[in-house]
């Protein structure tokens, strides 16, 4: 009931009271009388239109925008579960559902008349298709009549109105037209009734039986009560993963209990990508994920930039590793396990996972490529023939040093491929200084002068690594016992002032260490499960977190991109996953790049089956749509720039999308302070 009607009712002439002017301020006596009548004036003040409103032919004009009412006049014959959500849970809308019980006898009389007409059509229509259609409709209607008369079915009269709002008429029209088209695709029909804007607006506050008394009122549609019950729209969006943590709630008020490592028929993998502009809440969500999985006993390793993870690391006894070598170093020539044997051979007949075996030869080959790439990052002149020769000399050096047997990776030495070359003591591996000495003593009898010149240039490159960045590149690994740590982050800020190639080289090195750790932890647990010392349900997952991931994943470092996508693809064997976060997809995948690089970078998005979109600039929507394809609707994409802090659209792939609000508690907000 409106304020004006409330005042007129309370001060009606029948009560010998003067009708008050609602535009004038109420006096104390009038206020007391209204309160005694049961009116909540504070509530009325809050909900009354601010700035006034005006009813036009097609729109309602407010002081701060416009709205247009779209009324559903045809409903699908085959509704899905929670079908009302498709009508009532759309962005930029306020929807109302009016329901009343039909008079049973009146409905049956209408059905009888319709059955007579359909029976006549099924016999006398000129076209066979029309006769068949009438016959089908006759059977459907007859079945409905049987349920009404025999099975206790109740017919309900339903009217759904969707009020679409916006700042401009053009914006309202575009949103309303998109809604009408979307509903049409689901076999619903909707329209805006002209000259009924005032009554449509009043219907939000008026009972259905009162609406029936309005002049020119358009009746609702009759539907079975069972259909309406199955269309329940209010808490259809919920997530309750086994072993999950409550991060907040969905936009429809349902619980959002999420387990980032949980897999099902839709979420075939668990890699996660988090996108959001500064201040949207991206860093807070990242820490909420880390905290939830630390509590579950999972391993969290990753990269940190900005030092806002330091309080979190202190709280949970984590370790921060500086990549500038000041806290110790990781020997670039130490060989880490990065490959296992083919996934198919690691499965039993029943599909369970065997104890994963390290593929020593493949890990060594990957290591050679990694070292060459790292050196190339620091010294871009290492390319072409010189790059190939550098790899050959490095392999020969490992053989001379005794790290690998001769011909370890050749096709003629398959018996040696199981020789352990990974996971040895750090002192068992050579250093760059020793490699420099090897190059200096290497003789190339009969070689051309160009080849000798290239070898000398390689010596200069390695010498520069040892002299200029010796604390980072030259020496045995001194950072030990990391395999015993649950929470480890590598500090990107510590190398910010160094040469860009050195930065990328160190990040690449740290990623190798993370890969190795994920493989070791997974393999160890698989062995315990095989020996029946551990249950499958107790398996501890491994989360590789890369905040500000555009520093490592971008078109300038395609090898790093390939490394990350290989991790995403292969680490499923050991229940490892990536959690990547950045502010905008354009920082990772800029426009106007080569199609080859674009396809490689797009794989990062494709392999990240869970995508969390927090608030981003509207200019990024076209780019996002190009990357996600048809897995999200236009309305879901368009809601991204409109979100508030903590809001997110989460896409799990296969068009499963949930809109949520992350709600960290006071303790978390205090602990997470430093990143929003």
C-alpha positions in Angstrom: 0.0 0.0 0.0 1.3 3.4 -0.9 2.1 6.3 1.5 -0.8 8.4 0.0 -3.3 5.5 0.4 -2.1 4.9 3.9 -2.6 8.5 4.9 -6.0 8.6 3.2 -7.1 5.5 5.0 -6.0 6.7 8.4 -7.5 10.1 8.0 -10.6 9.3 6.0 -13.8 11.5 6.2 -15.6 8.6 7.7 -13.4 9.0 10.8 -14.1 12.8 10.8 -10.4 13.4 10.0 -9.1 15.7 7.3 -7.3 14.0 4.4 -3.6 15.0 4.7 -1.5 16.3 1.9 1.3 13.7 1.6 3.7 16.4 0.1 3.7 18.3 3.4 5.5 17.3 6.5 3.5 15.3 9.0 2.9 16.8 12.4 3.4 14.9 15.7 -0.3 14.2 16.1 -0.6 12.8 12.6 2.5 10.6 13.1 1.0 9.2 16.3 -2.3 8.4 14.6 -0.5 6.6 11.7 1.6 4.6 14.1 -1.4 3.6 16.2 -2.9 2.3 12.9 0.1 0.0 12.6 2.0 1.9 9.8 5.8 1.6 9.9 6.7 5.1 8.8 10.5 4.5 8.9 10.1 1.6 6.5 7.7 3.5 4.2 10.3 6.3 4.1 13.0 3.9 3.1 11.1 2.2 0.3 9.3 5.2 -1.2 10.6 6.4 -4.6 13.3 9.0 -4.1 13.0 11.8 -6.6 9.5 10.8 -7.6 8.3 8.7 -10.5 6.3 9.1 -13.6 4.4 6.5 -15.6 4.8 6.8 -19.4 3.3 4.6 -22.1 6.1 2.0 -21.9 8.4 3.1 -19.1 8.5 4.2 -15.5 10.7 7.2 -15.1 12.4 7.7 -11.8 14.6 10.5 -10.5 17.7 8.3 -11.2 16.7 6.1 -14.1 14.1 4.1 -15.9 12.4 0.7 -15.8 10.2 -1.4 -18.2 8.0 -4.3 -17.2 8.3 -7.5 -19.2 5.4 -9.9 -18.6 5.6 -13.6 -19.4 2.4 -14.7 -21.3 3.4 -18.2 -22.5 5.2 -20.9 -20.6 7.1 -23.9 -21.9 5.3 -27.3 -21.8 8.5 -29.1 -20.7 10.0 -27.0 -17.9 13.3 -28.0 -16.3 14.0 -28.2 -12.6 14.2 -24.7 -11.1 12.8 -23.2 -14.3 11.6 -20.1 -12.5 15.2 -19.1 -11.9 15.6 -18.5 -15.6 12.7 -16.0 -15.4 13.4 -14.4 -12.1 17.1 -14.4 -11.5 18.6 -12.1 -14.2 20.9 -9.1 -13.7 19.4 -5.6 -13.7 15.9 -6.9 -12.9 13.4 -7.1 -10.2 10.9 -10.0 -10.7 7.6 -10.8 -9.1 5.6 -14.0 -9.1 1.9 -13.9 -8.5 0.1 -17.2 -7.8 -3.5 -18.0 -7.0 -5.5 -21.2 -7.1 -7.8 -21.7 -10.0 -11.4 -22.7 -9.5 -11.3 -26.4 -10.3 -14.7 -26.7 -12.1 -14.0 -23.6 -14.2 -10.7 -25.1 -15.3 -12.3 -28.4 -16.2 -15.1 -26.6 -18.2 -12.4 -24.7 -20.1 -10.5 -28.0 -20.8 -13.7 -29.6 -22.1 -14.2 -26.8 -24.6 -10.6 -27.0 -25.6 -10.7 -30.8 -26.0 -13.8 -30.5 -28.3 -12.0 -28.0 -30.5 -8.8 -30.0 -30.6 -10.8 -33.2 -31.5 -12.4 -31.3 -34.3 -9.1 -30.0 -35.6 -7.4 -33.4 -35.4 -10.1 -34.7 -37.8 -10.7 -31.7 -40.1 -7.5 -29.8 -40.4 -6.3 -29.7 -44.1 -2.6 -30.4 -43.4 -1.5 -33.7 -41.9 1.1 -31.9 -39.6 -1.7 -29.7 -38.2 -3.9 -32.7 -37.5 -1.0 -34.5 -35.8 -0.2 -31.5 -33.7 -3.8 -31.2 -32.6 -3.9 -34.8 -31.7 -0.8 -34.5 -29.6 -2.2 -31.5 -27.8 -5.5 -33.3 -27.2 -3.7 -36.2 -25.5 -1.6 -33.8 -23.3 -4.7 -31.8 -22.3 -6.7 -35.0 -21.6 -3.9 -36.3 -19.3 -3.9 -33.0 -17.5 -7.7 -33.2 -17.0 -7.3 -36.8 -15.7 -4.7 -35.6 -13.1 -7.1 -32.8 -12.0 -10.0 -35.1 -11.5 -8.3 -38.2 -10.3 -4.8 -37.6 -8.9 -5.5 -34.5 -6.8 -3.6 -32.1 -9.1 -4.3 -28.5 -8.4 -4.3 -25.9 -11.1 -2.6 -22.6 -10.3 -2.9 -19.2 -12.1 0.5 -17.7 -12.5 1.8 -14.3 -13.7 5.5 -13.5 -13.8 6.5 -9.9 -14.3 10.2 -8.9 -14.7 11.0 -5.2 -14.2 14.1 -4.3 -16.1 15.9 -1.2 -14.9 18.8 1.0 -16.2 20.2 4.5 -16.3 18.9 5.3 -19.8 16.0 4.2 -22.0 18.4 2.7 -24.5 20.1 0.7 -21.8 16.7 -0.6 -20.5 15.6 -1.5 -24.1 18.8 -3.4 -24.8 18.5 -5.4 -21.5 14.8 -6.0 -22.0 15.2 -7.2 -25.5 18.1 -9.6 -24.5 15.9 -11.0 -21.8 13.0 -11.5 -24.2 15.3 -13.3 -26.7 16.8 -15.5 -24.0 13.4 -16.5 -22.8 12.2 -17.2 -26.3 15.2 -19.6 -26.7 13.8 -21.5 -23.7 10.3 -21.7 -25.2 8.8 -18.8 -23.1 7.2 -15.7 -24.6 7.2 -12.3 -22.9 6.1 -8.8 -23.9 5.7 -5.3 -22.5 2.1 -4.3 -22.3 1.5 -0.7 -23.4 -0.4 1.8 -21.2 -0.2 -0.6 -18.2 3.1 0.8 -16.7 1.3 2.1 -13.6 -0.6 -1.1 -12.9 2.5 -3.2 -13.5 4.4 -1.1 -11.1 1.6 -1.3 -8.5 1.5 -5.1 -8.9 4.7 -5.3 -6.9 2.8 -4.2 -3.8 -0.7 -5.6 -4.5 -2.2 -9.0 -3.8 -3.1 -11.1 -6.8 -6.8 -11.2 -6.0 -6.9 -7.4 -5.8 -5.2 -7.2 -9.2 -8.0 -9.3 -10.6 -10.5 -6.4 -9.8 -8.5 -3.9 -11.8 -10.1 -2.6 -15.0 -8.6 -4.3 -18.1 -6.6 -6.8 -16.0 -5.0 -9.5 -18.0 -5.3 -12.9 -16.3 -2.4 -15.1 -15.6 -1.7 -18.5 -17.1 -2.9 -21.8 -15.7 -0.2 -24.2 -14.7 0.0 -27.5 -12.7 1.1 -26.9 -9.1 3.7 -29.6 -9.5 5.4 -27.5 -12.2 5.4 -24.5 -10.0 6.9 -26.4 -7.1 9.7 -27.7 -9.3 10.4 -24.2 -10.5 11.6 -23.0 -7.0 13.8 -20.0 -7.9 15.1 -18.6 -4.6 18.0 -20.9 -3.5 18.6 -22.8 -6.7 22.2 -21.5 -6.9 24.1 -23.3 -4.1 27.4 -25.1 -3.9 28.1 -27.8 -1.3 31.3 -29.6 -2.3 32.4 -32.5 -0.1 35.2 -31.4 2.2 34.5 -27.7 1.2 34.8 -24.5 3.1 32.1 -21.8 3.2 33.5 -18.8 1.4 30.3 -16.8 1.4 27.0 -17.1 -0.3 25.5 -17.1 -3.8 23.7 -14.0 -5.1 20.4 -15.9 -4.4 21.3 -16.4 -0.8 22.3 -20.0 -1.0 25.5 -21.3 0.7 28.7 -21.3 -1.2 30.7 -24.2 0.2 33.6 -24.7 -2.2 36.5 -27.2 -2.4 38.9 -26.0 -5.0 40.4 -29.5 -5.3 37.1 -31.4 -5.8 36.4 -33.0 -9.2 33.2 -34.3 -10.6 31.5 -35.0 -14.0 31.6 -31.2 -14.8 34.8 -30.2 -13.1 37.2 -32.6 -14.7 40.3 -30.7 -13.5 40.9 -28.2 -10.7 43.2 -25.6 -12.1 41.8 -22.1 -11.1 42.2 -18.7 -12.7 41.3 -15.5 -10.7 40.8 -12.2 -12.4 40.0 -8.9 -10.9 41.0 -5.2 -10.8 42.8 -3.6 -7.9 40.6 -3.4 -4.9 38.1 -6.0 -6.1 39.1 -8.5 -3.4 41.4 -10.7 -5.5 44.2 -11.0 -3.0 41.8 -11.7 -0.1 40.1 -14.5 -2.1 43.5 -16.0 -2.9 44.4 -16.1 0.8 41.0 -17.5 1.7 41.8 -20.4 -0.7 45.2 -20.9 0.8 43.9 -20.8 4.4 41.2 -23.3 3.7 43.5 -25.8 2.1 46.2 -25.4 4.7 43.6 -26.4 7.2 42.9 -29.5 5.1 46.6 -30.4 5.2 47.3 -29.5 1.6 50.6 -28.1 0.4 50.6 -24.4 -0.8 53.7 -23.3 -2.8 53.8 -20.2 -4.9 55.0 -16.7 -5.8 54.4 -13.5 -3.8 54.8 -9.9 -4.9 54.2 -6.8 -2.7 55.0 -8.5 0.6 51.3 -8.7 1.6 51.5 -12.4 2.2 54.1 -12.0 4.9 51.6 -11.7 7.8 49.9 -14.8 6.4 53.2 -16.7 6.2 54.1 -15.8 9.8 50.7 -16.9 11.1 51.0 -20.3 9.5 54.8 -20.8 10.0 55.4 -20.6 6.3 58.7 -19.8 4.5 59.6 -17.0 2.3 62.4 -17.7 -0.2 64.1 -14.7 -1.7 65.1 -15.3 -5.3 68.1 -12.8 -5.2 70.2 -15.4 -3.5 70.5 -13.5 -0.2 68.8 -16.3 1.8 70.5 -19.1 -0.1 70.5 -20.3 -3.7 69.1 -23.1 -5.9 71.7 -24.5 -8.2 70.4 -24.1 -11.8 72.3 -27.3 -12.8 70.6 -29.5 -10.2 68.3 -31.9 -11.9 64.8 -32.1 -10.6 62.1 -34.6 -11.3 59.5 -33.2 -13.7 58.3 -36.2 -15.6 56.7 -39.5 -14.8 55.9 -42.4 -17.1 52.8 -42.3 -19.3 49.6 -41.8 -17.4 47.9 -44.8 -19.0 50.7 -47.1 -17.7 50.3 -45.6 -14.2 46.7 -46.9 -13.8 45.5 -50.3 -12.6 42.7 -52.1 -14.5 40.1 -50.7 -12.1 41.3 -47.1 -12.8 43.1 -46.6 -9.5 46.5 -44.9 -9.6 49.7 -46.9 -9.2 52.8 -45.7 -7.5 54.0 -43.1 -10.0 57.5 -43.8 -11.3 59.9 -40.9 -12.2 60.9 -40.9 -15.8 64.6 -40.1 -15.2 65.6 -39.8 -18.9 62.6 -37.5 -19.7 63.3 -35.4 -16.6 66.9 -35.0 -17.6 66.0 -34.0 -21.2 63.5 -31.4 -19.8 66.3 -30.2 -17.5 68.7 -29.6 -20.4 66.0 -27.6 -22.2 65.3 -25.7 -19.0 69.0 -24.7 -18.5 69.4 -23.6 -22.1 66.2 -21.5 -21.8 67.3 -19.9 -18.6 70.7 -18.9 -20.0 68.9 -17.6 -23.1 66.7 -15.4 -20.9 69.8 -13.8 -19.4 71.8 -13.7 -22.7 69.4 -13.5 -25.7 72.3 -13.8 -28.1 72.3 -17.6 -27.3 70.2 -18.7 -30.3 70.3 -20.7 -33.5 73.3 -22.9 -34.0 75.0 -21.6 -30.8 72.0 -22.6 -28.7 72.0 -26.2 -30.1 75.8 -26.5 -29.5 75.4 -25.1 -26.0 72.9 -27.9 -25.2 75.3 -30.5 -26.7 78.2 -29.3 -24.6 76.1 -29.2 -21.5 75.0 -32.8 -22.0 78.7 -33.8 -22.6 79.6 -32.0 -19.4 77.1 -34.0 -17.4 78.5 -37.2 -18.8 82.1 -36.1 -18.0 81.2 -35.1 -14.5 79.5 -38.4 -13.9 76.0 -37.1 -13.2 74.5 -39.2 -16.0 75.9 -42.2 -17.8 77.2 -41.8 -21.3 74.6 -42.0 -23.9 71.9 -41.6 -21.3 69.2 -40.3 -23.6 70.3 -42.0 -26.8 68.2 -44.7 -28.5 71.0 -47.2 -28.1 71.1 -46.9 -24.3 67.6 -47.7 -23.1 69.0 -49.9 -20.3 70.5 -46.8 -18.6 67.3 -44.7 -18.7 66.2 -45.9 -15.2 69.5 -44.7 -13.7 68.7 -42.2 -10.9 69.8 -38.7 -11.9 67.2 -36.7 -9.9 66.8 -36.3 -6.1 70.5 -36.6 -5.3 72.4 -34.7 -2.7 73.0 -31.1 -3.8 76.8 -31.6 -3.8 76.4 -34.4 -6.3 75.6 -31.9 -9.0 78.1 -29.6 -10.9 78.0 -25.8 -10.9 78.3 -23.2 -13.6 81.9 -22.4 -12.6 82.8 -26.1 -13.2 80.9 -25.9 -16.5 83.0 -22.8 -17.4 86.2 -24.7 -16.7 84.9 -27.6 -18.9 84.3 -25.2 -21.8 87.7 -23.7 -21.4 89.4 -27.1 -21.6 87.1 -28.4 -24.4 89.1 -28.9 -27.6 87.4 -28.9 -31.0 89.9 -30.5 -33.3 89.1 -30.0 -37.0 86.3 -27.5 -36.1 85.7 -24.4 -38.2 86.8 -21.0 -36.9 83.1 -20.0 -36.6 82.4 -22.9 -34.3 85.4 -22.1 -32.1 84.2 -18.5 -32.0 80.8 -19.6 -30.9 82.3 -21.7 -28.1 84.3 -18.7 -26.9 81.1 -16.6 -26.9 79.5 -19.3 -24.8 82.4 -19.1 -22.3 81.8 -15.4 -22.1 78.1 -15.9 -21.4 78.8 -18.5 -18.6 81.6 -16.3 -17.2 79.2 -13.4 -17.0 76.7 -15.6 -15.1 79.4 -16.6 -12.6 80.9 -13.1 -12.2 77.9 -10.8 -12.4 75.2 -13.0 -10.8 77.3 -15.6 -9.0 75.2 -15.4 -5.8 72.2 -16.5 -7.9 73.6 -18.9 -10.5 77.0 -20.3 -9.3 77.0 -22.8 -6.5 75.4 -25.8 -4.9 71.8 -25.5 -3.6 71.9 -24.2 0.0 68.1 -23.9 0.5 67.3 -27.3 1.9 64.6 -29.2 3.6 61.9 -27.4 1.6 60.3 -30.7 0.9 59.3 -30.8 4.6 57.5 -27.5 4.4 53.7 -27.2 3.8 53.7 -23.4 3.0 56.4 -21.9 0.8 56.4 -18.7 -1.2 59.1 -17.3 -3.5 59.6 -13.5 -3.2 59.4 -11.9 -6.6 60.1 -8.4 -5.2 63.6 -9.4 -4.2 64.6 -9.6 -7.9 62.5 -6.6 -9.2 65.6 -4.4 -9.7 67.6 -7.0 -11.6 67.8 -7.5 -15.3 64.5 -8.6 -16.7 66.0 -11.8 -18.1 67.4 -12.6 -14.6 64.0 -12.1 -13.1 62.4 -14.5 -15.6 65.2 -17.0 -15.2 64.7 -17.1 -11.4 61.0 -17.4 -11.7 61.4 -20.3 -14.2 63.8 -21.9 -11.7 61.4 -21.6 -8.9 58.6 -23.1 -11.0 60.8 -26.1 -11.7 61.3 -26.5 -7.9 57.5 -26.3 -7.4 56.9 -28.9 -10.1 59.5 -31.2 -8.5 58.0 -30.8 -5.1 54.5 -31.5 -6.4 55.8 -34.7 -8.0 57.7 -35.8 -4.9 54.8 -35.3 -2.5 52.3 -37.0 -4.9 54.6 -39.9 -5.5 55.3 -40.4 -1.8 51.6 -40.5 -1.0 50.8 -42.8 -3.8 53.4 -45.2 -2.4 51.8 -45.0 1.1 48.4 -45.8 -0.4 49.8 -48.7 -2.3 51.4 -50.0 0.9 48.0 -49.5 2.6 49.5 -47.1 5.1 47.3 -44.3 3.9 43.7 -44.0 2.6 42.9 -42.4 -0.7 40.6 -39.9 1.0 43.6 -38.6 3.1 45.6 -37.6 0.0 47.1 -34.2 0.5 46.8 -32.0 -2.6 49.3 -29.6 -3.9 48.4 -26.0 -4.9 50.8 -23.9 -6.9 49.8 -20.3 -6.5 51.1 -17.5 -8.8 49.9 -14.1 -7.8 50.4 -11.4 -10.5 51.0 -14.3 -12.9 51.3 -11.9 -15.9 54.9 -11.4 -14.7 55.6 -15.0 -15.9 52.8 -15.8 -18.3 52.9 -13.4 -21.3 53.9 -13.5 -25.0 57.5 -12.5 -24.3 58.1 -15.7 -22.4 56.4 -18.4 -24.4 58.6 -21.2 -23.0 57.5 -20.2 -19.5 53.9 -20.4 -20.8 54.5 -23.9 -22.1 56.0 -24.9 -18.8 52.9 -23.7 -16.9 50.5 -25.4 -19.3 52.5 -28.7 -19.1 52.3 -28.4 -15.3 48.5 -27.9 -15.5 48.1 -30.9 -17.8 50.5 -33.4 -16.2 50.2 -32.7 -12.5 46.7 -34.1 -12.4 48.4 -37.5 -11.8 49.5 -36.4 -8.4 46.5 -34.2 -7.5 48.4 -30.9 -8.1 46.8 -27.8 -9.4 47.6 -24.2 -10.3 45.9 -21.1 -8.8 46.7 -18.2 -11.0 45.8 -14.5 -10.3 46.1 -11.3 -12.3 44.3 -8.1 -12.8 43.3 -8.4 -16.4 43.5 -11.0 -19.2 45.0 -8.3 -21.4 48.1 -8.4 -19.3 48.6 -12.0 -20.0 47.1 -12.2 -23.5 47.4 -8.7 -25.1 45.6 -7.9 -28.3 47.3 -7.8 -31.8 49.6 -10.7 -31.1 50.5 -13.6 -33.4 48.0 -16.4 -33.7 50.5 -19.0 -32.6 51.4 -17.3 -29.4 47.7 -16.5 -28.8 46.8 -20.2 -29.0 49.5 -21.1 -26.5 48.5 -18.4 -24.1 44.8 -19.3 -24.5 45.7 -22.8 -23.3 46.3 -21.4 -19.8 42.6 -20.3 -19.8 41.4 -23.6 -21.3 43.3 -25.7 -18.8 42.0 -23.5 -15.9 38.6 -25.1 -15.7 37.5 -22.9 -12.8 37.5 -19.2 -13.7 36.7 -16.5 -11.0 35.8 -13.1 -12.5 35.8 -10.3 -9.9 35.1 -6.8 -10.9 36.9 -5.7 -14.1 36.7 -2.8 -16.5 34.0 -2.9 -19.1 36.7 -2.6 -21.9 37.9 -6.1 -21.1 34.6 -7.9 -21.8 35.2 -8.4 -25.5 38.6 -9.9 -24.7 37.2 -12.2 -22.0 34.4 -13.4 -24.3 37.1 -14.3 -26.9 38.9 -16.3 -24.3 36.0 -18.1 -22.6 34.0 -18.7 -25.8 30.4 -19.7 -25.2 30.8 -21.1 -21.7 29.2 -17.9 -20.3 26.1 -16.0 -21.3 26.1 -12.3 -22.3 24.3 -11.3 -19.2 26.9 -13.1 -17.0 29.7 -11.3 -18.8 28.0 -7.9 -18.6 27.5 -8.3 -14.9 31.3 -8.4 -14.3 31.9 -4.6 -14.5 28.9 -3.9 -12.3 30.1 -6.0 -9.3 31.0 -4.7 -5.9 34.0 -5.6 -3.9 33.9 -9.3 -3.0 31.4 -10.2 -5.7 32.4 -12.7 -8.4 31.1 -14.7 -11.3 32.6 -18.2 -11.1 32.6 -20.4 -14.2 33.2 -24.1 -13.7 33.1 -24.9 -17.4 30.3 -26.6 -19.4 28.2 -23.5 -18.9 28.0 -24.0 -15.1 28.2 -20.5 -13.6 27.5 -19.2 -10.1 27.4 -15.6 -9.0 28.8 -15.4 -5.4 29.8 -12.9 -2.8 33.0 -13.8 -0.8 32.6 -13.0 2.9 35.8 -13.1 4.9 35.3 -12.8 8.7 36.9 -10.1 10.9 39.8 -12.3 11.8 40.6 -13.0 8.2 40.3 -9.3 7.2 42.8 -8.4 9.9 45.2 -11.2 8.9 44.9 -10.6 5.2 45.5 -6.8 5.5 47.8 -5.6 2.8 46.1 -7.0 -0.2 42.5 -6.3 -1.1 
